[in-house]
Amino acid sequence: MKAMVQRVTWASVTVGGEQISTIGRGICVLLGISLEDTQKELEHMVWKILNLRVFEDEGGKHWSKSVMDKQYEVLCVSQFTLQCVLKGNKPDFHLAVPAEQAESFYQGFLEQLRKAYRPELIKDDKFGAYMQVHIQNDGPVTIELESPAPGAAASDPKQLSKLEKQQQRKEKTRAKGPSESSKERSTPRKEDRSASSGAEGHVSLEREP
């Protein structure tokens, strides 16, 4: 599964001249589903999108807050062309899941997003329609996400979170020294506790440090 996440100040979807979805500050997610994707890849992608830190904190520090931390909106757009393979100069989409299967999988993705976050802040497109997607990219900031290969150990969001935490703690220890690092670990952050307590469904929403 592939996702293109863009930080936006505004985004919308128009079908046949009618605007069907719009958001203000937040992220626009273009999602491409492959033939090999399963529930594990879906859960991993939901977790990663909601915890991706592309916003500033209150002090202006970059790359500190996720869309959930800021309580911003999310606009999702199905995008099978992300699974493109070029044959010469011609796009080939044989890796993309067929439309009749993709729709139910995509709806499951949206359902999981809404369970894990505030459902009223999740907006979507009209699956299979010819659309115009208007994106006012903020930055610009565009992050490409790809779920681990099926069967990989890191496809479990909880395990992925542990691995990332371990790596980040090592980096902080090297950069800050033992005393400051130990002090930081002994004081849990308020938003970490609130994010984990509000998790629902099968997706771990434990924040990255």
C-alpha positions as CSV (number, residue, x, y, z in Angstrom):
1,M,0.0,0.0,0.0
2,K,1.3,3.5,-0.9
3,A,0.1,6.8,0.4
4,M,1.1,10.3,-0.6
5,V,0.5,12.7,2.3
6,Q,0.5,16.4,1.7
7,R,0.3,19.0,4.4
8,V,-2.4,21.5,3.3
9,T,-4.0,24.8,4.2
10,W,-7.0,23.8,2.1
11,A,-8.1,20.9,-0.2
12,S,-11.2,19.8,-2.0
13,V,-12.7,17.2,-4.3
14,T,-15.0,18.1,-7.2
15,V,-17.1,15.6,-9.2
16,G,-19.1,16.8,-12.3
17,G,-18.7,20.4,-11.2
18,E,-20.0,19.8,-7.7
19,Q,-17.7,20.1,-4.7
20,I,-18.3,16.9,-2.6
21,S,-15.6,17.3,0.1
22,T,-13.5,20.1,1.4
23,I,-11.1,20.6,4.4
24,G,-9.2,23.4,5.9
25,R,-5.8,23.0,7.6
26,G,-4.7,19.4,7.8
27,I,-3.5,16.6,5.4
28,C,-4.6,15.3,2.1
29,V,-3.9,11.6,1.6
30,L,-3.7,10.0,-1.8
31,L,-4.0,6.2,-1.3
32,G,-3.0,3.4,-3.7
33,I,-3.9,-0.2,-2.9
34,S,-1.9,-3.1,-4.2
35,L,-2.9,-6.7,-4.9
36,E,-0.9,-8.0,-1.9
37,D,-2.4,-5.6,0.7
38,T,-4.1,-7.2,3.7
39,Q,-5.6,-5.9,7.0
40,K,-2.1,-5.6,8.5
41,E,-1.0,-3.2,5.8
42,L,-4.2,-1.3,6.2
43,E,-3.7,-0.9,10.0
44,H,-0.1,0.0,9.6
45,M,-1.0,2.8,7.1
46,V,-3.8,4.2,9.3
47,W,-1.4,4.3,12.3
48,K,1.4,5.9,10.3
49,I,-0.8,8.6,8.7
50,L,-2.4,9.7,11.9
51,N,1.0,9.8,13.8
52,L,3.0,11.4,11.0
53,R,4.6,14.6,12.5
54,V,4.4,17.3,9.8
55,F,3.2,20.2,11.9
56,E,4.8,22.7,14.3
57,D,4.2,22.8,18.0
58,E,3.1,25.8,20.0
59,G,6.6,27.0,20.2
60,G,7.2,26.9,16.5
61,K,9.3,23.7,16.5
62,H,9.0,22.0,13.1
63,W,8.1,18.3,12.6
64,S,6.7,18.0,16.2
65,K,3.0,17.4,15.9
66,S,0.7,15.0,14.0
67,V,-2.7,15.8,12.6
68,M,-4.3,14.2,15.7
69,D,-2.2,16.4,18.0
70,K,-3.5,19.5,16.2
71,Q,-7.0,18.2,15.7
72,Y,-6.9,19.1,12.0
73,E,-8.8,17.5,9.2
74,V,-8.0,14.7,6.8
75,L,-9.1,14.4,3.2
76,C,-8.7,10.9,1.6
77,V,-8.6,10.3,-2.1
78,S,-8.4,6.8,-3.7
79,Q,-5.4,6.9,-6.2
80,F,-4.7,3.6,-8.0
81,T,-2.1,5.3,-10.2
82,L,0.3,5.3,-7.2
83,Q,0.7,1.6,-8.1
84,C,2.0,2.5,-11.5
85,V,4.8,0.6,-13.2
86,L,6.2,2.1,-16.4
87,K,6.6,0.0,-19.5
88,G,8.8,2.3,-21.5
89,N,6.8,5.5,-21.3
90,K,3.4,3.9,-20.8
91,P,1.9,3.5,-17.3
92,D,0.9,0.0,-16.4
93,F,-1.3,-0.7,-13.4
94,H,-1.3,-4.4,-13.1
95,L,-0.1,-4.2,-9.4
96,A,-3.2,-2.2,-8.4
97,V,-6.1,-4.1,-6.9
98,P,-9.1,-4.4,-9.3
99,A,-11.8,-1.7,-8.7
100,E,-14.4,-4.1,-7.5
101,Q,-12.1,-5.3,-4.7
102,A,-10.5,-2.0,-4.1
103,E,-13.7,-0.2,-3.1
104,S,-14.5,-2.5,-0.1
105,F,-10.8,-2.3,1.0
106,Y,-10.8,1.5,0.7
107,Q,-14.1,1.8,2.7
108,G,-12.4,-0.4,5.3
109,F,-9.5,2.0,5.4
110,L,-11.8,5.0,5.9
111,E,-13.7,3.1,8.6
112,Q,-10.5,2.4,10.5
113,L,-9.4,6.0,10.2
114,R,-12.7,7.2,11.7
115,K,-12.5,4.7,14.5
116,A,-9.0,5.8,15.3
117,Y,-9.6,9.5,15.1
118,R,-12.6,11.9,15.2
119,P,-14.9,10.7,12.4
120,E,-16.3,14.2,11.6
121,L,-12.7,15.3,10.7
122,I,-12.2,12.5,8.1
123,K,-13.5,13.5,4.6
124,D,-13.3,11.4,1.5
125,D,-13.9,11.3,-2.3
126,K,-16.4,9.5,-4.5
127,F,-14.7,6.2,-5.3
128,G,-14.2,5.4,-9.0
129,A,-15.5,8.8,-10.2
130,Y,-13.6,11.2,-12.4
131,M,-12.5,13.9,-10.0
132,Q,-10.8,17.2,-9.8
133,V,-8.7,17.3,-6.6
134,H,-7.6,20.8,-5.5
135,I,-4.7,20.9,-3.1
136,Q,-3.2,24.0,-1.5
137,N,0.1,22.4,-0.3
138,D,1.5,24.1,2.8
139,G,5.3,24.3,2.6
140,P,5.3,22.5,0.2
141,V,5.4,19.3,2.3
142,T,4.8,16.0,0.7
143,I,5.6,12.7,2.4
144,E,5.5,9.3,0.6
145,L,4.5,6.3,2.8
146,E,4.7,2.7,1.9
147,S,3.6,-0.2,4.1
148,P,6.1,-3.0,4.9
149,A,6.0,-6.1,2.7
150,P,3.3,-8.6,3.7
151,G,4.7,-10.9,6.4
152,A,7.3,-8.5,7.6
153,A,7.6,-8.2,11.4
154,A,7.4,-4.4,11.3
155,S,3.9,-4.6,9.7
156,D,2.5,-4.8,13.3
157,P,2.0,-1.1,14.3
158,K,2.8,-1.9,18.0
159,Q,6.1,-3.5,17.0
160,L,6.9,-0.7,14.7
161,S,6.3,1.8,17.4
162,K,8.6,0.0,19.8
163,L,11.4,-0.2,17.2
164,E,11.1,3.5,16.4
165,K,11.1,4.5,20.0
166,Q,14.2,2.5,20.7
167,Q,16.0,4.1,17.8
168,Q,14.9,7.6,18.8
169,R,16.0,7.1,22.4
170,K,19.5,6.1,21.1
171,E,19.7,9.2,19.0
172,K,18.6,11.4,21.9
173,T,21.1,9.8,24.2
174,R,23.9,10.5,21.8
175,A,22.8,14.1,21.1
176,K,21.8,15.2,24.6
177,G,24.0,13.2,27.0
178,P,22.9,10.8,29.8
179,S,21.6,13.3,32.3
180,E,19.2,15.2,30.0
181,S,18.0,12.1,28.3
182,S,17.2,10.4,31.6
183,K,15.3,13.4,32.8
184,E,13.2,13.4,29.6
185,R,12.4,9.7,29.9
186,S,11.2,10.1,33.5
187,T,8.6,12.7,32.6
188,P,5.9,11.3,30.3
189,R,4.2,13.9,28.1
190,K,0.6,14.8,28.6
191,E,-0.3,14.4,25.0
192,D,1.2,10.9,24.9
193,R,-1.1,9.7,27.7
194,S,-4.2,11.3,26.1
195,A,-3.5,9.9,22.7
196,S,-3.0,6.3,23.9
197,S,-6.1,6.4,26.1
198,G,-8.3,7.5,23.2
199,A,-7.3,4.6,20.9
200,E,-10.1,2.5,19.5
201,G,-10.3,-0.5,17.1
202,H,-7.2,-2.5,16.2
203,V,-4.9,0.4,15.5
204,S,-2.3,1.4,18.2
205,L,-2.2,5.2,18.4
206,E,0.7,5.4,20.8
207,R,2.6,8.5,19.9
208,E,6.2,8.5,18.9
209,P,8.5,10.3,21.3
